[in-house]
Amino acid sequence: MIDIEGAMDLIEKGLGTSGFNIIPDLKSFLVKDLFEIFKEEFGLIYKLGKPRISEKIHEMMISKEESSRCHPNIDGTIYMHYKNIIDANHKKEFTSDKVCVSKEVLKEILKSKNFFKP
């Protein structure tokens, strides 16, 4: 989850940074939870289909193999060098399932951003 201002800040960081991938340290949510909230709030009717070939449920932003090239979180951003090892002992992946908010938390975030405002 990222708002417009956060996305623009991230783009500016990326444009001003050389030699690193810029990875935002963000929370994620399940699209199914979003649809359920919209069903409750607006009467959305939807039908779950079958997953497509190679469709993923969660994204991997940083693999275990890449994590040793990452600087720790700096202002909500992780900097991954394209080749230099930063910490050879760091072997922690960053995937969306590990930062996924609950449906209730997602609903509160949407409320705080006025998503239910007429």
Residue pairs with C-beta under 8 A, 6 or more apart in sequence:
1 26
1 27
1 28
1 29
1 101
1 109
2 10
2 24
2 26
3 113
6 24
6 76
10 22
10 24
10 77
13 22
13 77
14 22
17 79
19 81
19 82
20 71
20 79
20 80
20 81
20 82
21 79
21 80
21 82
22 77
22 78
22 79
23 61
23 62
23 70
23 77
23 78
23 79
23 80
23 94
24 76
24 77
24 78
25 73
25 76
25 77
25 78
25 94
25 99
26 76
26 99
27 99
27 100
27 101
28 58
28 59
28 96
28 97
28 99
28 100
28 101
29 100
29 101
29 106
30 100
30 103
32 48
33 102
33 103
33 106
34 106
35 44
35 46
36 103
37 103
37 106
37 107
37 110
38 44
39 45
39 46
41 116
51 57
57 97
58 95
58 96
58 97
58 100
59 95
59 96
60 93
60 94
60 95
60 96
61 78
61 94
61 95
61 96
62 70
62 78
62 80
62 93
62 94
63 93
64 91
64 92
64 93
66 80
67 90
67 91
67 92
67 93
67 94
68 85
68 86
68 87
68 88
68 89
68 90
68 91
69 80
69 81
69 82
69 83
69 84
69 85
69 86
70 78
70 79
70 80
70 81
70 86
70 87
70 90
71 78
71 79
71 80
71 81
71 86
72 78
78 94
101 109
110 116
